[in-house]
Amino acid sequence: MRRIVFVMMSTITAVVLLFSYRTSTQGPGTGPAALPAAQPPGIVTAAPAPATAGGSTKPASPQTLTVNGTTVHTRYGPVQVQVQIAGGKITNVTPLQHPSGDSRNEQISAYALPQLRTETLDAQSARIDTVSGATYTSDGYIKSLQAALDGAHFG
């Protein structure tokens, strides 16, 4: 009888310990709760072009446009970019969110995001190649970029 009670108590203790074991290696202040809140997609700012001296009544079209892309949730974390368009050209792309939370994700983002930005500025579109070793981040970047360009009616 004592043996059965001992086995049952041991089993219950083992089950409780297994369910209470934390499998995450992230420290406090990291992980999804530490990521900045997603910015709403769409036009952020539109600076009007200078008024013409001729006194035309036609409204001026925006010369500089800043647009947020949608937040794309990838396997390793969210990706969101902000695009600046001036004079009909993409002038800057800023990552608002990227996979983070551990050193490997930070390393991949630090490696891939500058390359993706350069490719975007060169191509002047979202038709760019993914970065080897950062496929998920690249795919999220491209989808967010395309959403931003669509929101700006660019291209």
Rosetta blueprint (number, residue, H / E / L):
1 M L
2 R H
3 R H
4 I H
5 V H
6 F H
7 V H
8 M H
9 M H
10 S H
11 T H
12 I H
13 T H
14 A H
15 V H
16 V H
17 L H
18 L H
19 F H
20 S H
21 Y L
22 R L
23 T L
24 S L
25 T L
26 Q L
27 G L
28 P L
29 G L
30 T L
31 G L
32 P H
33 A H
34 A H
35 L L
36 P L
37 A L
38 A L
39 Q L
40 P L
41 P L
42 G E
43 I E
44 V E
45 T E
46 A E
47 A E
48 P E
49 A L
50 P L
51 A L
52 T L
53 A L
54 G L
55 G L
56 S L
57 T L
58 K L
59 P L
60 A L
61 S L
62 P E
63 Q E
64 T E
65 L E
66 T E
67 V E
68 N E
69 G L
70 T L
71 T L
72 V E
73 H E
74 T E
75 R L
76 Y L
77 G E
78 P E
79 V E
80 Q E
81 V E
82 Q E
83 V E
84 Q E
85 I E
86 A E
87 G L
88 G L
89 K E
90 I E
91 T E
92 N E
93 V E
94 T E
95 P E
96 L E
97 Q E
98 H L
99 P L
100 S L
101 G L
102 D L
103 S H
104 R H
105 N H
106 E H
107 Q H
108 I H
109 S H
110 A H
111 Y H
112 A H
113 L H
114 P H
115 Q H
116 L H
117 R H
118 T H
119 E H
120 T H
121 L H
122 D H
123 A H
124 Q L
125 S L
126 A L
127 R L
128 I L
129 D L
130 T L
131 V L
132 S L
133 G L
134 A L
135 T H
136 Y H
137 T H
138 S H
139 D H
140 G H
141 Y H
142 I H
143 K H
144 S H
145 L H
146 Q H
147 A H
148 A H
149 L H
150 D H
151 G H
152 A L
153 H L
154 F L
155 G L
